[in-house]
Amino acid sequence: MTTPTGLGSTVLRLDRPVGAQRLPARGAALVRFVDAAAQAPFAEALAPDVLDAAERRRADRFVRPQDRGSYLVAHVALRLLLGALLDAAPRDLVMTRDACPECGGPDGRPVLVGGRAHFSLSHSRDAVFVACASTPVGVDVEALPAPRVVAQSEDFFHPDESAELAALPEAGRPAAFARLWTRKEAHLKGTGAGLGHGGHRTYLGTGPSAASVRPHWSLADLPAPEGYAAALALRAPSAHWH
């Protein structure tokens, strides 16, 4: 996979130490991209000493090697990054879930016990993104979908977004769909509502820049490999990533 133009030093490799990291101040997020295809062997080797028992069991349930590899890369990268930020052993970090803000169920956003940092991760095929911040954050990456996926997902979006997609030439719809989907999922991950709640209520737009979700959230597209789209949502006055 070609490293996305614009990410530069934000590419994380698992075959070398993460190094000292500093948790960003309010209004900023630490974002790292990982090439899962290249880093999967290193994640496999690190997993026994980095992941907790539940994560290892889930990894063992994947049938396809690519799915297992991207899962291991994402979770190993997250724990290594959080460990460097918090000066803690990655395996000792305890994670749980907040209550869903929509239904009150136990499937809200994942959080660290102790609340010293907020985090989000996403993986699609061989692309992995991890984000950490001092306020709630959501990150998402998606491979561009097949045309049939675009046609089947209309009900998930705001009516104006569906109209925008329908007005585009057919060849341009997958890229616009992926931009919109990652914006939606990043925002819903950040709030903890998840994809089952409220995707159609908030207009985020399919164009080159996301619509504003202020005052409480900032939303930005991220550089991504060819064939992918990625987005970051941050609960703060304005979003910056580094």
N, C-alpha and C positions, 0 to 999 in steps of 0.2 A: 504494500500500500504506500502511495506517495504521501509524504508529510504535508498536511494542509498549509498552503501559503498563508502567512500571517500568524501562525502559532509559535514559530521560532522556539525559544527556550522553554515554552510551556509543554513541550513533549516530555513525557515521563517514561524512563526505561527502568525495567525491573532487574536488569543484569548489573546494576551499579547502585551504590547507596543513594538514597533520596537526598540526604544532606539536611542541614538545618533549615527550618522554614519558620515563617512568622505569620500568625493569623492576621488577615487583613482587618483594617479598621472598618467601622460601619460605612456602608455604601460601596464596598469593594468585595470581590470574591477571588479566591485562588482557584484557577481552572487548569486542569491538566488533561492532555490528550494522550492516549496510549494505543499503539498499533497492536491489536490482540494477536494477529497472526504471528508477528515477530516475537512477541513477549510471552506467549502461552507456555513455552517450555520452562521459562524462568518462574512463571507463576505456579506451575505444577510443582516445581522443586521447593518453592517457598511456602506453599499452602499449608503443609502440616505444622509449620512453626508460626504461622501468621493468622490463619483463620480459626474461628471457633468451631465447636463440634457441629452446630446446626448448619453452618455454611459448608462444611466439608460433606455433610450428608446430602445437602441439596446438590452440590456439584456432582456427587456420585450418581444422582438420578438422571442426569442428562444422557441422552442416547447418542446424539450427534457430537463428534469431537469438536466441531467449531463452536457449538453452543456451550459445551463444557469449558472450552478454552477462553471464550469471551467472558463467561461468568467468573472464572477464576482470576483472570487478569483484572477485571473491574473491582472485585472485592479485595484482592491482595493489594492493588494500587491504592484503594481507599484507606485500608488499614495502615499501610506504610506511610501515606501522606499525613493522616491524622496522628499517627505516632510521632512523626517528626515535628508536627505543629505543637503537640501537647507534651513533648518530651516523655512519652510513655511507651511501654512495650505494646506493639500493635495487637498482639493476641489478648492482652489484658483489657482492651477497650470493650465495654459492655454496651450493646445496642438494644433498643426496644422500639416500640411504636407509640406515638401519640394517639389520642382518640381522633377519629375522623371529625372534622368541624361541621360536616353536613349531617351525618347520621348518628354520631356519637359512638360508632363501633370501634373495635380495636385495630383497625386497618388504616390509621392515619400515616403521616410521614414518619420514616425511621429517624430516631434521635439517639444521641449518646446519653447514657445514664450519667447524671452530673451536669449535663448541659453546657460544657465548656466550649463547644463549637457546634456548628450546624453543617450538614453535608448533604450531598446528593450524588448519585451515580447513574450512568446510562450506558448500555451497550447494544449495538446493532451490528450483526455480522462481525467484521473485524475492527470496528471503530468503537472505542471506549472513551467516555469523558467522565471525569470526577471533578466535583466542585466543593470547596469548603469556604465557610464564611462565619462571621460573628453574629449574623442574623439569618433567619430561615432562607433557604436557597433551593432552587430546583434547576436541574440540567437535563437536557434530552438530546439524543442523536438518533436519527432514523435514516435508513437507506431509502432512496427514491422508490416509490411503490410502482407496481404494475397498474395499468389503466383500470382494470376491473376493481382494484382496491379503492381507487379514487371514486369510482361510480357507486360503490357500496357504502360509503361513509358519510353521505350527505347529512344525515340526521344528527350527527355528532356536532356539527358546526352551527354557528350563528347564521340566521337566514341570509344576511348580507355577505357573509363569507362564502356560503354555498353559491350565491348568485355570482360572485366574483370568479369562482372556479369554473362555473358553467360558461361564463363569457369568454374564457381564455381559449386559444387554439388548443386542440387536443394534445399536441406535442408539448405544450408548455404547462399542462396541468400537473404532471407528477412532481416537478420541482416546486411549484407553488403550493401543492398539497403538503409536501414534506416540510416546507418552511412553516406553514400554518400548523401542522400537527406538532412539530417540535415546540413551537411557541405555546400551544395549548398545554402540552404535557409538562413542559418545564414550569409553567405557571401553576398548574394543578398539583404538581409534585411539591412545589414550594409551599402552597397553602395547606397541603395535606389532604385535600379533597379527593384527589385521584381522578382517573378518567371516567369513573362511573357517575360523577356528579358535575354538572354545570358546564360542560364543554360548549353547549349551545347558547349559554347566557351572556358570555363576555365576548365582545368583538375585538379580535386581535389583528385581523387583516392578512391578506395573502401577498401584499406588495413587498418591495425591497426593504422597507422598514416596518417594524411592528407598531401597531397602534398603542397609544399610551394606556397604561393601567394604573397610573398614579391616582391618589397620593401615596398609596401604601406599597406599591410594587413597581419595579423597573424591569424591563424586558429587552433583551438584546440578542440578535443572531450572532453565532460564533463561526469563525472560519472552520471549515470541515473538509475532509477529503472529497475528491470528485465522486459524484454519485450519492452523496450524503447531505443532510442538513442538520444543523445543531442550534440550540438556543439556550439561554440562561435567564432565569427569573430570580430576582433578589428583593427581599423585603427591606427597603432602604430608600432614602430620598433619590438616589441615582445610582445606576449600576456601572461598575468598572471591573474589568478582569485583568489579571496579570500573571 
